[in-house]
Amino acid sequence: MMQRLLPFAFKELLPRNVHEAIAGISGFFRDLCTRSVTLEGIENLKTNIAVIQCNLEKIFPPSFFDVMEHLVIHLARE
């Protein structure tokens, strides 16, 4: 649900930059959880997650982020 429906559910309710950040993190998890993952796909995930995290940090206050939000960066390597 979070990977597919959440970005569409909030598309008209949220500002564009917030929607793009949420859709980006949803797309990251969708791509990470696919059945077939290629090496170049993993490399793309590594580079894109840094940009997605920066976009989220622009929107949400610093108190929102703790260790769990930072661990997303390491998931592509694992």
C-alpha beads as a LAMMPS data file, in Angstrom:
LAMMPS data file: protein, C-alpha beads

78 atoms
77 bonds

1 atom types
1 bond types

-500.0 500.0 xlo xhi
-500.0 500.0 ylo yhi
-500.0 500.0 zlo zhi

Masses

1 110.0

Atoms # bond

1 1 1 0.000 0.000 0.000
2 1 1 2.717 2.471 0.914
3 1 1 4.697 1.708 -2.214
4 1 1 1.849 1.991 -4.706
5 1 1 -1.192 3.774 -3.285
6 1 1 0.218 6.359 -0.884
7 1 1 1.713 8.628 -3.569
8 1 1 -1.548 8.647 -5.531
9 1 1 -3.727 9.170 -2.470
10 1 1 -1.947 12.365 -1.446
11 1 1 -1.250 13.786 -4.901
12 1 1 -3.989 16.430 -4.809
13 1 1 -3.827 17.033 -1.053
14 1 1 -0.168 17.957 -0.611
15 1 1 2.056 20.583 -2.219
16 1 1 4.035 19.377 -5.212
17 1 1 7.429 19.193 -3.465
18 1 1 6.014 17.163 -0.571
19 1 1 4.257 14.796 -2.954
20 1 1 7.440 14.280 -4.992
21 1 1 9.444 13.490 -1.842
22 1 1 6.885 10.945 -0.627
23 1 1 6.592 9.417 -4.095
24 1 1 10.393 9.230 -4.268
25 1 1 10.752 7.303 -1.018
26 1 1 7.874 5.028 -2.026
27 1 1 9.544 4.358 -5.368
28 1 1 12.818 3.607 -3.605
29 1 1 11.231 0.913 -1.462
30 1 1 9.276 -0.465 -4.428
31 1 1 12.472 -0.794 -6.474
32 1 1 14.390 -2.211 -3.535
33 1 1 11.774 -4.923 -2.924
34 1 1 11.451 -6.165 -6.498
35 1 1 12.056 -9.827 -7.224
36 1 1 14.857 -9.198 -9.688
37 1 1 17.434 -6.590 -8.753
38 1 1 20.301 -5.741 -11.102
39 1 1 23.661 -4.313 -10.170
40 1 1 23.030 -1.099 -12.101
41 1 1 19.629 -0.835 -10.401
42 1 1 21.331 -0.978 -7.006
43 1 1 23.791 1.706 -8.087
44 1 1 20.876 3.933 -9.121
45 1 1 19.212 3.343 -5.765
46 1 1 22.403 4.335 -3.942
47 1 1 22.625 7.648 -5.770
48 1 1 18.908 8.435 -5.720
49 1 1 18.339 7.831 -2.017
50 1 1 20.727 10.640 -1.082
51 1 1 18.708 13.078 -3.188
52 1 1 15.430 11.769 -1.782
53 1 1 16.706 12.143 1.789
54 1 1 17.801 15.717 1.076
55 1 1 14.362 16.530 -0.291
56 1 1 12.744 15.084 2.824
57 1 1 15.090 17.121 5.044
58 1 1 14.002 20.285 3.242
59 1 1 10.360 19.584 4.074
60 1 1 10.272 18.015 7.543
61 1 1 11.812 19.547 10.694
62 1 1 15.078 18.136 12.080
63 1 1 13.245 16.590 15.032
64 1 1 11.495 14.241 12.571
65 1 1 14.765 12.532 11.657
66 1 1 16.407 9.992 13.908
67 1 1 18.559 6.937 13.327
68 1 1 15.827 5.019 11.494
69 1 1 15.485 7.591 8.719
70 1 1 19.254 7.560 8.250
71 1 1 19.354 3.759 7.879
72 1 1 17.517 3.992 4.550
73 1 1 20.777 5.165 2.978
74 1 1 22.446 1.883 3.925
75 1 1 19.692 -0.416 2.647
76 1 1 20.849 -0.379 -0.966
77 1 1 24.334 -1.535 0.048
78 1 1 22.987 -4.309 2.232

Bonds

1 1 1 2
2 1 2 3
3 1 3 4
4 1 4 5
5 1 5 6
6 1 6 7
7 1 7 8
8 1 8 9
9 1 9 10
10 1 10 11
11 1 11 12
12 1 12 13
13 1 13 14
14 1 14 15
15 1 15 16
16 1 16 17
17 1 17 18
18 1 18 19
19 1 19 20
20 1 20 21
21 1 21 22
22 1 22 23
23 1 23 24
24 1 24 25
25 1 25 26
26 1 26 27
27 1 27 28
28 1 28 29
29 1 29 30
30 1 30 31
31 1 31 32
32 1 32 33
33 1 33 34
34 1 34 35
35 1 35 36
36 1 36 37
37 1 37 38
38 1 38 39
39 1 39 40
40 1 40 41
41 1 41 42
42 1 42 43
43 1 43 44
44 1 44 45
45 1 45 46
46 1 46 47
47 1 47 48
48 1 48 49
49 1 49 50
50 1 50 51
51 1 51 52
52 1 52 53
53 1 53 54
54 1 54 55
55 1 55 56
56 1 56 57
57 1 57 58
58 1 58 59
59 1 59 60
60 1 60 61
61 1 61 62
62 1 62 63
63 1 63 64
64 1 64 65
65 1 65 66
66 1 66 67
67 1 67 68
68 1 68 69
69 1 69 70
70 1 70 71
71 1 71 72
72 1 72 73
73 1 73 74
74 1 74 75
75 1 75 76
76 1 76 77
77 1 77 78
